[in-house]
Amino acid sequence: MIELSEMIRELRRELTSAMADGEGRALRFEAGPVEVEAAVEVGREGGGSGRVRFWVVEAGAEGRLTRAATQRITVTLQPVRTDEDGRPAGPALIAGDEADGER
């Protein structure tokens, strides 16, 4: 199993790579909302006072997790480009030049 945060971190890396791939291309795509659906196990680390963790469950998890122990969640992410200071700098373009009126 991997943590949900690690899965989202890898998705961010892949989208960043796709944006860099599109630099200088005649056709680019604006990244719209990204929906991620995962089966997760929710657990608390370190007993009652520890932090809550979300673990992504693989489809073939050997049946060791019961249906009651897993939940399906959907997370919708809106990719946004940022400047050097971390401020929003417009939509994330995956490939191509921005056209007038494009959002």
HELIX and SHEET records of a PDB file:
HELIX    1   1 LEU A    4  GLY A   22  1                                  19    
HELIX    2   2 GLY A   47  SER A   49  5                                   3    
HELIX    3   3 ARG A   67  ALA A   69  5                                   3    
SHEET    1   A 4 ILE A   2  GLU A   3  0                                        
SHEET    2   A 4 VAL A  52  VAL A  56 -1                                        
SHEET    3   A 4 VAL A  34  ARG A  44 -1                                        
SHEET    4   A 4 THR A  70  LEU A  77 -1                                        
SHEET    1   B 2 VAL A  80  THR A  82  0                                        
SHEET    2   B 2 PRO A  88  PRO A  91 -1                                        
END                                                                             
